């Protein structure tokens, strides 16, 4: 597996409780490398065959292009780009930027990277609610080992403090491992 003895990826195990997941998220808040979070439900990691990459309107989503392309090249995994069903064009532009990156890397390296684009039912604010269900459906099919690749919240608002951030929800309810990347500081902007 790509994350066995790999210093490029941090692996964290937790008990699956809201508090346990939040402790892992807090401990990894300043982490610059991707981190994989597993729970007792997702601890048994199968060989990676697909990566589910939700894409929202936020600018930092494009950073996931580097990570998903790296993982796809190392494992041969198929990328499933799940674009938020937003009214505006930001999620569409982010998806196109990720596709352009994937195609550029595939051409440059000569390695085929397979991907597909899907449109989510939810918008950028609600896409995380459908990820556990969709991942169960995909994992149950011929996809085998699936991984969800998320961007961690860069700031916590009041609703995140009360109900937990979106990534906590996905980790708690998912039956597949979740890998997170923290937004880079140079991607912060006053307005998205």
MDTraj code that builds the backbone (N, CA, C; nanometers):
import mdtraj as md
import numpy as np

residues = "UNK UNK UNK UNK UNK UNK UNK UNK UNK UNK UNK UNK UNK UNK UNK UNK UNK UNK UNK UNK UNK UNK UNK UNK UNK UNK UNK UNK UNK UNK UNK UNK UNK UNK UNK UNK UNK UNK UNK UNK UNK UNK UNK UNK UNK UNK UNK UNK UNK UNK UNK UNK UNK UNK UNK UNK UNK UNK UNK UNK UNK UNK UNK UNK UNK UNK UNK UNK UNK UNK UNK UNK UNK UNK UNK UNK UNK UNK UNK UNK UNK UNK UNK UNK UNK UNK UNK UNK UNK UNK UNK UNK UNK UNK UNK UNK UNK UNK UNK UNK UNK UNK UNK UNK UNK UNK UNK UNK UNK UNK UNK UNK UNK UNK UNK UNK UNK UNK UNK UNK UNK UNK UNK UNK UNK UNK UNK UNK UNK UNK UNK UNK UNK UNK UNK UNK UNK UNK UNK UNK UNK UNK UNK UNK UNK UNK UNK UNK UNK UNK UNK UNK UNK UNK UNK UNK UNK UNK UNK UNK UNK UNK UNK UNK UNK UNK UNK UNK UNK UNK UNK UNK UNK UNK UNK UNK UNK UNK UNK UNK UNK UNK UNK UNK UNK UNK UNK UNK UNK UNK UNK UNK".split()
xyz = np.array([
    [0.0838, -0.1184, 0.0000],
    [0.0000, 0.0000, 0.0000],
    [0.0881, 0.1245, 0.0000],
    [0.0413, 0.2288, -0.0606],
    [0.1230, 0.3493, -0.0759],
    [0.1529, 0.4180, 0.0568],
    [0.0688, 0.3998, 0.1561],
    [0.0933, 0.4717, 0.2812],
    [0.1703, 0.3879, 0.3829],
    [0.2091, 0.2674, 0.3482],
    [0.2933, 0.1880, 0.4371],
    [0.4357, 0.2427, 0.4328],
    [0.4878, 0.2789, 0.5479],
    [0.6245, 0.3300, 0.5602],
    [0.6534, 0.4442, 0.4634],
    [0.5617, 0.5345, 0.4493],
    [0.5794, 0.6472, 0.3584],
    [0.5798, 0.7755, 0.4397],
    [0.6894, 0.8490, 0.4344],
    [0.6996, 0.9724, 0.5113],
    [0.6234, 1.0873, 0.4471],
    [0.5778, 1.0682, 0.3235],
    [0.5028, 1.1732, 0.2553],
    [0.3575, 1.1810, 0.3018],
    [0.3095, 1.0765, 0.3660],
    [0.1702, 1.0703, 0.4099],
    [0.1672, 1.0323, 0.5573],
    [0.0945, 1.1089, 0.6360],
    [0.0778, 1.0786, 0.7781],
    [-0.0474, 0.9916, 0.7939],
    [-0.0374, 0.8860, 0.8725],
    [-0.1505, 0.7971, 0.8970],
    [-0.1915, 0.8099, 1.0429],
    [-0.3185, 0.8386, 1.0653],
    [-0.3727, 0.8537, 1.2008],
    [-0.4920, 0.7607, 1.2188],
    [-0.4919, 0.6885, 1.3295],
    [-0.6041, 0.6003, 1.3628],
    [-0.6790, 0.6618, 1.4802],
    [-0.8108, 0.6530, 1.4769],
    [-0.8896, 0.7022, 1.5898],
    [-1.0054, 0.6069, 1.6148],
    [-1.0739, 0.6284, 1.7256],
    [-1.1808, 0.5367, 1.7653],
    [-1.3121, 0.5575, 1.6900],
    [-1.3234, 0.6605, 1.6082],
    [-1.4451, 0.6839, 1.5306],
    [-1.5473, 0.7720, 1.5998],
    [-1.5204, 0.8090, 1.7253],
    [-1.6135, 0.8973, 1.7954],
    [-1.5913, 1.0402, 1.7488],
    [-1.6897, 1.1241, 1.7718],
    [-1.6780, 1.2644, 1.7324],
    [-1.5561, 1.3292, 1.7983],
    [-1.5390, 1.3016, 1.9259],
    [-1.4264, 1.3590, 1.9999],
    [-1.2926, 1.3054, 1.9501],
    [-1.2869, 1.1735, 1.9251],
    [-1.1635, 1.1123, 1.8764],
    [-1.1224, 1.1654, 1.7396],
    [-1.2196, 1.1823, 1.6530],
    [-1.1910, 1.2363, 1.5197],
    [-1.1440, 1.3803, 1.5310],
    [-1.2102, 1.4591, 1.6155],
    [-1.1720, 1.5997, 1.6296],
    [-1.0312, 1.6131, 1.6866],
    [-0.9927, 1.5220, 1.7769],
    [-0.8568, 1.5250, 1.8304],
    [-0.7534, 1.5017, 1.7197],
    [-0.7830, 1.4090, 1.6284],
    [-0.6926, 1.3841, 1.5160],
    [-0.6884, 1.5064, 1.4247],
    [-0.8046, 1.5648, 1.3957],
    [-0.8089, 1.6830, 1.3096],
    [-0.7309, 1.7987, 1.3709],
    [-0.7447, 1.8168, 1.5023],
    [-0.6700, 1.9233, 1.5704],
    [-0.5197, 1.8972, 1.5685],
    [-0.4814, 1.7707, 1.5883],
    [-0.3388, 1.7358, 1.5899],
    [-0.2750, 1.7548, 1.4523],
    [-0.3534, 1.7410, 1.3483],
    [-0.3006, 1.7518, 1.2121],
    [-0.3267, 1.8884, 1.1480],
    [-0.3768, 1.9809, 1.2237],
    [-0.4180, 2.1117, 1.1707],
    [-0.3065, 2.1860, 1.0973],
    [-0.1848, 2.1750, 1.1430],
    [-0.0726, 2.2449, 1.0805],
    [0.0081, 2.1548, 0.9868],
    [-0.0373, 2.0344, 0.9667],
    [0.0345, 1.9370, 0.8837],
    [0.0401, 1.9844, 0.7385],
    [0.1566, 1.9783, 0.6777],
    [0.1714, 2.0215, 0.5380],
    [0.1611, 1.9047, 0.4414],
    [0.1688, 1.7852, 0.4898],
    [0.1552, 1.6684, 0.4031],
    [0.0149, 1.6104, 0.4189],
    [-0.0317, 1.5322, 0.3245],
    [-0.1642, 1.4709, 0.3382],
    [-0.1662, 1.3763, 0.4577],
    [-0.2820, 1.3624, 0.5179],
    [-0.2943, 1.2689, 0.6286],
    [-0.4174, 1.1826, 0.6112],
    [-0.3979, 1.0538, 0.6354],
    [-0.5014, 0.9531, 0.6202],
    [-0.5600, 0.9248, 0.7568],
    [-0.6921, 0.9329, 0.7681],
    [-0.7594, 0.9078, 0.8955],
    [-0.8408, 0.7802, 0.8813],
    [-0.8137, 0.6848, 0.9693],
    [-0.8906, 0.5609, 0.9696],
    [-0.9616, 0.5454, 1.1036],
    [-1.0730, 0.4761, 1.0985],
    [-1.1515, 0.4430, 1.2178],
    [-1.1618, 0.2908, 1.2237],
    [-1.2170, 0.2339, 1.3307],
    [-1.2331, 0.0877, 1.3324],
    [-1.3131, 0.0360, 1.2124],
    [-1.4023, 0.1182, 1.1599],
    [-1.4828, 0.0801, 1.0442],
    [-1.3995, 0.0747, 0.9162],
    [-1.2941, 0.1566, 0.9086],
    [-1.2149, 0.1666, 0.7857],
    [-1.0707, 0.1218, 0.8035],
    [-1.0393, 0.0606, 0.9165],
    [-0.9004, 0.0278, 0.9478],
    [-0.8392, -0.0729, 0.8513],
    [-0.9173, -0.1696, 0.8069],
    [-0.8662, -0.2715, 0.7167],
    [-0.8575, -0.2143, 0.5749],
    [-0.7408, -0.1631, 0.5389],
    [-0.7224, -0.0970, 0.4101],
    [-0.6983, -0.1979, 0.2990],
    [-0.7856, -0.1944, 0.1959],
    [-0.7638, -0.2796, 0.0799],
    [-0.6788, -0.2058, -0.0223],
    [-0.6250, -0.2763, -0.1194],
    [-0.5474, -0.2075, -0.2229],
    [-0.6325, -0.0988, -0.2897],
    [-0.5715, 0.0139, -0.3099],
    [-0.6415, 0.1311, -0.3614],
    [-0.6707, 0.1156, -0.5103],
    [-0.7989, 0.1239, -0.5467],
    [-0.8374, 0.1149, -0.6876],
    [-0.9105, 0.2398, -0.7358],
    [-0.9697, 0.3172, -0.6435],
    [-1.0420, 0.4386, -0.6815],
    [-1.0242, 0.5464, -0.5759],
    [-1.0263, 0.6709, -0.6216],
    [-1.0164, 0.7850, -0.5314],
    [-1.1328, 0.8781, -0.5630],
    [-1.2156, 0.9035, -0.4632],
    [-1.3292, 0.9936, -0.4773],
    [-1.2833, 1.1327, -0.4355],
    [-1.2898, 1.2277, -0.5296],
    [-1.2387, 1.3630, -0.5072],
    [-1.3539, 1.4627, -0.5205],
    [-1.4172, 1.5020, -0.4091],
    [-1.5209, 1.6042, -0.4188],
    [-1.4585, 1.7408, -0.4465],
    [-1.5232, 1.8184, -0.5330],
    [-1.4698, 1.9490, -0.5715],
    [-1.5774, 2.0541, -0.5497],
    [-1.5451, 2.1520, -0.4654],
    [-1.6402, 2.2581, -0.4332],
    [-1.5959, 2.3892, -0.4972],
    [-1.6615, 2.4959, -0.4593],
    [-1.6317, 2.6281, -0.5148],
    [-1.5081, 2.6921, -0.4523],
    [-1.4557, 2.6360, -0.3457],
    [-1.3437, 2.6979, -0.2767],
    [-1.2146, 2.6868, -0.3564],
    [-1.1378, 2.7910, -0.3528],
    [-1.0135, 2.8028, -0.4282],
    [-0.9135, 2.6930, -0.3934],
    [-0.9086, 2.6534, -0.2682],
    [-0.8085, 2.5555, -0.2260],
    [-0.8350, 2.4134, -0.2751],
    [-0.9500, 2.3890, -0.3341],
    [-0.9815, 2.2561, -0.3861],
    [-0.8825, 2.2128, -0.4940],
    [-0.8306, 2.3084, -0.5688],
    [-0.7400, 2.2772, -0.6800],
    [-0.6109, 2.2124, -0.6294],
    [-0.5732, 2.2397, -0.5053],
    [-0.4528, 2.1796, -0.4476],
    [-0.4629, 2.0267, -0.4467],
    [-0.5849, 1.9737, -0.4413],
    [-0.6028, 1.8286, -0.4406],
    [-0.5582, 1.7640, -0.5718],
    [-0.5450, 1.8433, -0.6777],
    [-0.5025, 1.7884, -0.8073],
    [-0.3662, 1.7212, -0.7958],
    [-0.2736, 1.7856, -0.7259],
    [-0.1393, 1.7295, -0.7090],
    [-0.1440, 1.5974, -0.6334],
    [-0.2233, 1.5944, -0.5271],
    [-0.2296, 1.4744, -0.4423],
    [-0.2972, 1.3596, -0.5154],
    [-0.4138, 1.3862, -0.5765],
    [-0.4858, 1.2766, -0.6429],
    [-0.4077, 1.2243, -0.7633],
    [-0.3377, 1.3120, -0.8340],
    [-0.2568, 1.2688, -0.9472],
    [-0.1402, 1.1818, -0.8995],
    [-0.0764, 1.2238, -0.7910],
    [0.0327, 1.1452, -0.7332],
    [-0.0164, 1.0061, -0.6926],
    [-0.1274, 1.0009, -0.6205],
    [-0.1807, 0.8719, -0.5761],
    [-0.2221, 0.7842, -0.6943],
    [-0.2851, 0.8446, -0.7943],
    [-0.3291, 0.7680, -0.9118],
    [-0.2093, 0.7093, -0.9866],
    [-0.1028, 0.7869, -0.9976],
    [0.0169, 0.7379, -1.0658],
    [0.0835, 0.6251, -0.9875],
    [0.0894, 0.6388, -0.8546],
    [0.1586, 0.5390, -0.7721],
    [0.0802, 0.4082, -0.7613],
    [-0.0533, 0.4175, -0.7640],
    [-0.1353, 0.2985, -0.7402],
    [-0.2141, 0.2510, -0.8619],
    [-0.2246, 0.3352, -0.9643],
    [-0.3082, 0.3006, -1.0795],
    [-0.4567, 0.3206, -1.0508],
    [-0.4882, 0.3923, -0.9442],
    [-0.6280, 0.4129, -0.9053],
    [-0.7020, 0.5018, -1.0057],
    [-0.8288, 0.4769, -1.0181],
    [-0.9189, 0.5545, -1.1035],
    [-0.9709, 0.6732, -1.0230],
    [-0.9680, 0.7929, -1.0801],
    [-1.0139, 0.9132, -1.0112],
    [-1.1600, 0.9408, -1.0436],
    [-1.2382, 0.9663, -0.9413],
    [-1.3782, 1.0039, -0.9578],
    [-1.3903, 1.1468, -0.9069],
    [-1.4007, 1.2410, -0.9993],
    [-1.4099, 1.3821, -0.9653],
    [-1.5573, 1.4173, -0.9475],
    [-1.5959, 1.4431, -0.8237],
    [-1.7358, 1.4717, -0.7901],
    [-1.7527, 1.6214, -0.7722],
    [-1.8055, 1.6872, -0.8745],
    [-1.8205, 1.8327, -0.8741],
    [-1.9496, 1.8723, -0.8033],
    [-1.9390, 1.9702, -0.7144],
    [-2.0562, 2.0219, -0.6438],
    [-2.1537, 2.0813, -0.7451],
    [-2.2814, 2.0643, -0.7181],
    [-2.3872, 2.1111, -0.8064],
    [-2.4251, 2.2539, -0.7665],
    [-2.3352, 2.3466, -0.7971],
    [-2.3545, 2.4864, -0.7593],
    [-2.4200, 2.5660, -0.8710],
    [-2.4792, 2.6766, -0.8320],
    [-2.5389, 2.7682, -0.9286],
    [-2.4307, 2.8437, -1.0047],
    [-2.3273, 2.8846, -0.9359],
    [-2.2185, 2.9612, -0.9976],
    [-2.1210, 2.8722, -1.0730],
    [-2.0138, 2.9325, -1.1223],
    [-1.9194, 2.8606, -1.2072],
    [-1.7889, 2.8232, -1.1371],
    [-1.7734, 2.8545, -1.0090],
    [-1.6447, 2.8293, -0.9423],
    [-1.6117, 2.6809, -0.9324],
    [-1.7097, 2.5957, -0.8990],
    [-1.6841, 2.4517, -0.8910],
    [-1.6507, 2.3955, -1.0286],
    [-1.7149, 2.4474, -1.1311],
    [-1.6859, 2.4033, -1.2679],
    [-1.5428, 2.4408, -1.3050],
    [-1.5026, 2.5627, -1.2738],
    [-1.3663, 2.6077, -1.3042],
    [-1.2628, 2.5281, -1.2262],
    [-1.2907, 2.5009, -1.0993],
    [-1.1977, 2.4204, -1.0189],
    [-1.1833, 2.2800, -1.0764],
    [-1.2945, 2.2218, -1.1179],
    [-1.2908, 2.0879, -1.1769],
    [-1.2087, 2.0890, -1.3048],
    [-1.2296, 2.1893, -1.3866],
    [-1.1540, 2.1984, -1.5122],
    [-1.0045, 2.2164, -1.4857],
    [-0.9703, 2.2934, -1.3858],
    [-0.8285, 2.3111, -1.3514],
    [-0.7667, 2.1791, -1.3059],
    [-0.8419, 2.1005, -1.2296],
    [-0.7914, 1.9702, -1.1850],
    [-0.7755, 1.8760, -1.3042],
    [-0.8731, 1.8752, -1.3943],
    [-0.8649, 1.7896, -1.5132],
    [-0.7449, 1.8298, -1.5988],
    [-0.7234, 1.9581, -1.6154],
    [-0.6085, 2.0053, -1.6921],
    [-0.4784, 1.9579, -1.6290],
    [-0.4694, 1.9638, -1.4971],
    [-0.3492, 1.9165, -1.4271],
    [-0.3301, 1.7664, -1.4499],
    [-0.4369, 1.6897, -1.4378],
    [-0.4286, 1.5442, -1.4580],
    [-0.3800, 1.5137, -1.5995],
    [-0.4389, 1.5793, -1.6982],
    [-0.4008, 1.5555, -1.8373],
    [-0.2557, 1.5965, -1.8639],
    [-0.2133, 1.7085, -1.8066],
    [-0.0758, 1.7553, -1.8243],
    [0.0235, 1.6555, -1.7673],
    [-0.0021, 1.6078, -1.6470],
    [0.0878, 1.5106, -1.5833],
    [0.0893, 1.3796, -1.6621],
    [-0.0274, 1.3353, -1.7075],
    [-0.0343, 1.2112, -1.7857],
    [0.0453, 1.2235, -1.9152],
    [0.0343, 1.3374, -1.9824],
    [0.1102, 1.3590, -2.1061],
    [0.2600, 1.3691, -2.0783],
    [0.2952, 1.4405, -1.9739],
    [0.4362, 1.4627, -1.9417],
    [0.5059, 1.3336, -1.9010],
    [0.4374, 1.2498, -1.8237],
    [0.5000, 1.1269, -1.7736],
    [0.4789, 1.0079, -1.8664],
    [0.3787, 1.0166, -1.9529],
    [0.3471, 0.9036, -2.0401],
    [0.2714, 0.7932, -1.9688],
    [0.2289, 0.8195, -1.8457],
    [0.1526, 0.7219, -1.7686],
    [0.0034, 0.7536, -1.7805],
    [-0.0777, 0.6546, -1.8126],
    [-0.2210, 0.6822, -1.8220],
    [-0.2820, 0.7044, -1.6834],
    [-0.3622, 0.8072, -1.6717],
    [-0.4364, 0.8343, -1.5482],
    [-0.5830, 0.8382, -1.5873],
    [-0.6598, 0.7438, -1.5365],
    [-0.8017, 0.7393, -1.5720],
    [-0.8821, 0.8207, -1.4731],
    [-0.9825, 0.8890, -1.5256],
    [-1.0691, 0.9691, -1.4395],
    [-1.2064, 0.9816, -1.5041],
    [-1.3019, 1.0164, -1.4227],
    [-1.4360, 1.0473, -1.4697],
    [-1.4886, 1.1637, -1.3879],
    [-1.5751, 1.2402, -1.4484],
    [-1.6362, 1.3533, -1.3789],
    [-1.7821, 1.3217, -1.3525],
    [-1.8246, 1.3449, -1.2308],
    [-1.9645, 1.3272, -1.1928],
    [-2.0137, 1.4565, -1.1286],
    [-2.1429, 1.4763, -1.1331],
    [-2.2015, 1.5933, -1.0688],
    [-2.2762, 1.5470, -0.9448],
    [-2.2446, 1.6086, -0.8330],
    [-2.3083, 1.5740, -0.7058],
    [-2.4522, 1.6235, -0.7021],
    [-2.5276, 1.5694, -0.6112],
    [-2.6643, 1.6189, -0.5884],
    [-2.6599, 1.7487, -0.5092],
    [-2.5667, 1.7571, -0.4160],
    [-2.5583, 1.8724, -0.3271],
    [-2.4661, 1.9805, -0.3794],
    [-2.4824, 2.0993, -0.3228],
    [-2.3955, 2.2111, -0.3584],
    [-2.2688, 2.2064, -0.2731],
    [-2.1861, 2.3086, -0.2851],
    [-2.0580, 2.3109, -0.2137],
    [-2.0739, 2.3013, -0.0625],
    [-2.1862, 2.3476, -0.0098],
    [-2.2076, 2.3463, 0.1349],
    [-2.2657, 2.2147, 0.1846],
    [-2.3144, 2.1301, 0.0941],
    [-2.3811, 2.0065, 0.1356],
    [-2.3252, 1.8808, 0.0703],
    [-2.2237, 1.8938, -0.0117],
    [-2.1682, 1.7786, -0.0825],
    [-2.1158, 1.6721, 0.0136],
    [-2.0649, 1.7155, 0.1286],
    [-2.0079, 1.6198, 0.2244],
    [-2.1123, 1.5223, 0.2779],
    [-2.2388, 1.5609, 0.2766],
    [-2.3452, 1.4734, 0.3289],
    [-2.3656, 1.3498, 0.2413],
    [-2.3377, 1.3602, 0.1118],
    [-2.3604, 1.2457, 0.0234],
    [-2.2372, 1.1568, 0.0051],
    [-2.1221, 1.2007, 0.0532],
    [-1.9994, 1.1227, 0.0329],
    [-2.0025, 0.9838, 0.0978],
    [-2.0468, 0.9694, 0.2244],
    [-2.0487, 0.8344, 0.2821],
    [-2.1390, 0.7373, 0.2061],
    [-2.2547, 0.7841, 0.1615],
    [-2.3468, 0.6972, 0.0880],
    [-2.2881, 0.6603, -0.0479],
    [-2.2369, 0.7605, -0.1184],
    [-2.1781, 0.7355, -0.2499],
    [-2.0575, 0.6432, -0.2392],
    [-1.9757, 0.6639, -0.1384],
    [-1.8571, 0.5784, -0.1235],
    [-1.8960, 0.4342, -0.0953],
    [-2.0033, 0.4129, -0.0189],
    [-2.0504, 0.2760, 0.0073],
    [-2.0982, 0.2107, -0.1213],
    [-2.1675, 0.2864, -0.2045],
    [-2.2158, 0.2348, -0.3321],
    [-2.0993, 0.1998, -0.4239],
    [-2.0016, 0.2892, -0.4325],
    [-1.8860, 0.2651, -0.5186],
    [-1.8021, 0.1490, -0.4688],
    [-1.7845, 0.1408, -0.3382],
    [-1.7024, 0.0339, -0.2818],
    [-1.7717, -0.1007, -0.2996],
    [-1.9035, -0.1013, -0.2942],
    [-1.9782, -0.2253, -0.3091],
    [-1.9725, -0.2806, -0.4499],
    [-1.9424, -0.1970, -0.5473],
    [-1.9341, -0.2416, -0.6860],
    [-1.8001, -0.3049, -0.7146],
    [-1.7564, -0.2916, -0.8380],
    [-1.6312, -0.3542, -0.8786],
    [-1.5110, -0.2637, -0.8537],
    [-1.5290, -0.1573, -0.7787],
    [-1.4215, -0.0605, -0.7562],
    [-1.3185, -0.1088, -0.6552],
    [-1.3560, -0.1973, -0.5629],
    [-1.2596, -0.2450, -0.4647],
    [-1.2249, -0.1394, -0.3624],
    [-1.0950, -0.1187, -0.3374],
    [-1.0487, -0.0243, -0.2371],
    [-1.0702, 0.1201, -0.2798],
    [-1.1444, 0.1928, -0.2018],
    [-1.1787, 0.3311, -0.2324],
    [-1.1237, 0.4217, -0.1237],
    [-1.0892, 0.5431, -0.1617],
    [-1.0390, 0.6442, -0.0705],
    [-1.1100, 0.7744, -0.1028],
    [-1.1466, 0.8504, 0.0001],
    [-1.2041, 0.9835, -0.0201],
    [-1.0942, 1.0846, 0.0094],
    [-1.0753, 1.1801, -0.0815],
    [-0.9736, 1.2836, -0.0657],
    [-1.0430, 1.4174, -0.0426],
    [-1.0254, 1.4732, 0.0780],
    [-1.0913, 1.5980, 0.1162],
    [-0.9910, 1.7077, 0.1466],
    [-1.0370, 1.8299, 0.1327],
    [-0.9619, 1.9446, 0.1810],
    [-1.0167, 1.9776, 0.3192],
    [-0.9295, 1.9900, 0.4174],
    [-0.9735, 2.0230, 0.5531],
    [-1.0233, 2.1677, 0.5578],
    [-1.1097, 2.1958, 0.6527],
    [-1.1581, 2.3323, 0.6717],
    [-1.0426, 2.4206, 0.7146],
    [-1.0312, 2.5369, 0.6545],
    [-0.9203, 2.6250, 0.6924],
    [-0.9546, 2.7056, 0.8165],
    [-1.0826, 2.7306, 0.8391],
    [-1.1286, 2.8007, 0.9595],
    [-1.2542, 2.7311, 1.0091],
    [-1.2747, 2.7353, 1.1379],
    [-1.3966, 2.6801, 1.1946],
    [-1.4912, 2.7927, 1.2282],
    [-1.6143, 2.7815, 1.1804],
    [-1.7180, 2.8773, 1.2156],
    [-1.7970, 2.8258, 1.3344],
    [-1.8986, 2.8984, 1.3737],
    [-1.9802, 2.8595, 1.4890],
    [-2.0467, 2.7244, 1.4671],
    [-2.1002, 2.7007, 1.3477],
    [-2.1646, 2.5721, 1.3217],
    [-2.0643, 2.4566, 1.3271],
    [-1.9383, 2.4821, 1.2884],
    [-1.8359, 2.3779, 1.2983],
    [-1.8035, 2.3459, 1.4438],
    [-1.8029, 2.4469, 1.5295],
    [-1.7772, 2.4239, 1.6717],
    [-1.8935, 2.3504, 1.7371],
    [-2.0147, 2.3790, 1.6929],
    [-2.1321, 2.3138, 1.7518],
    [-2.1548, 2.1729, 1.6979],
    [-2.1457, 2.1582, 1.5661],
    [-2.1817, 2.0305, 1.5029],
    [-2.0641, 1.9541, 1.4445],
    [-1.9481, 2.0162, 1.4438],
    [-1.8302, 1.9532, 1.3863],
    [-1.8117, 1.9975, 1.2426],
    [-1.6870, 2.0031, 1.1973],
    [-1.6601, 2.0431, 1.0598],
    [-1.7060, 1.9345, 0.9617],
    [-1.7241, 1.9688, 0.8352],
    [-1.7713, 1.8713, 0.7356],
    [-1.6837, 1.7464, 0.7267],
    [-1.5523, 1.7634, 0.7390],
    [-1.4651, 1.6460, 0.7285],
    [-1.4867, 1.5489, 0.8445],
    [-1.5245, 1.5996, 0.9598],
    [-1.5543, 1.5119, 1.0728],
    [-1.6763, 1.4260, 1.0407],
    [-1.7772, 1.4871, 0.9810],
    [-1.8981, 1.4133, 0.9416],
    [-1.8625, 1.3000, 0.8454],
    [-1.7810, 1.3308, 0.7459],
    [-1.7452, 1.2294, 0.6460],
    [-1.6683, 1.1152, 0.7111],
    [-1.5718, 1.1471, 0.7952],
    [-1.4924, 1.0427, 0.8610],
    [-1.5807, 0.9556, 0.9501],
    [-1.6720, 1.0176, 1.0249],
    [-1.7593, 0.9415, 1.1162],
    [-1.8531, 0.8472, 1.0435],
    [-1.9021, 0.8872, 0.9271],
    [-2.0057, 0.8100, 0.8587],
    [-1.9562, 0.7273, 0.7409],
    [-1.8311, 0.7416, 0.7056],
    [-1.7785, 0.6715, 0.5899],
    [-1.7325, 0.5313, 0.6260],
    [-1.7449, 0.4424, 0.5295],
    [-1.6947, 0.3070, 0.5468],
    [-1.5626, 0.2872, 0.4729],
    [-1.5076, 0.3969, 0.4226],
    [-1.3784, 0.3916, 0.3532],
    [-1.2852, 0.4937, 0.4183],
    [-1.1545, 0.4757, 0.4054],
    [-1.0606, 0.5727, 0.4641],
    [-1.0742, 0.7105, 0.3993],
    [-1.0409, 0.8118, 0.4762],
    [-1.0479, 0.9499, 0.4290],
    [-0.9091, 1.0114, 0.4404],
    [-0.8614, 1.0683, 0.3299],
    [-0.7349, 1.1397, 0.3315],
    [-0.7667, 1.2881, 0.3239],
    [-0.6986, 1.3662, 0.4073],
    [-0.7203, 1.5102, 0.4082],
    [-0.5927, 1.5840, 0.3736],
    [-0.6117, 1.6998, 0.3126],
    [-0.5014, 1.7914, 0.2889],
    [-0.5430, 1.9254, 0.3466],
    [-0.4496, 1.9880, 0.4164],
    [-0.4763, 2.1214, 0.4693],
    [-0.4523, 2.2227, 0.3590],
    [-0.5371, 2.3255, 0.3528],
    [-0.5144, 2.4285, 0.2510],
    [-0.3804, 2.4966, 0.2734],
    [-0.3111, 2.5259, 0.1662],
    [-0.1838, 2.5961, 0.1772],
    [-0.2084, 2.7411, 0.2151],
    [-0.1164, 2.7983, 0.2891],
    [-0.1313, 2.9376, 0.3345],
    [-0.1363, 3.0336, 0.2176],
    [-0.0672, 3.0049, 0.1090],
    [-0.0674, 3.0983, -0.0042],
    [-0.1964, 3.0929, -0.0851],
    [-0.2866, 3.0008, -0.0499],
    [-0.4145, 2.9954, -0.1182],
    [-0.5231, 3.0732, -0.0445],
    [-0.4906, 3.1219, 0.0746],
    [-0.5901, 3.1972, 0.1490],
    [-0.6224, 3.3265, 0.0755],
    [-0.7460, 3.3600, 0.0737],
    [-0.7871, 3.4855, 0.0130],
    [-0.8978, 3.5446, 0.0993],
    [-0.9209, 3.6720, 0.0840],
    [-1.0260, 3.7369, 0.1623],
    [-1.1628, 3.6917, 0.1177],
    [-1.1795, 3.6694, -0.0078],
    [-1.3080, 3.6269, -0.0620],
    [-1.2869, 3.5073, -0.1525],
    [-1.3763, 3.4124, -0.1466],
    [-1.3727, 3.2969, -0.2389],
    [-1.4734, 3.3184, -0.3473],
])
top = md.Topology()
chain = top.add_chain()
for i, resn in enumerate(residues, 1):
    res = top.add_residue(resn, chain, resSeq=i)
    for name in ("N", "CA", "C"):
        top.add_atom(name, md.element.get_by_symbol(name[0]), res)
traj = md.Trajectory(xyz[None], top)
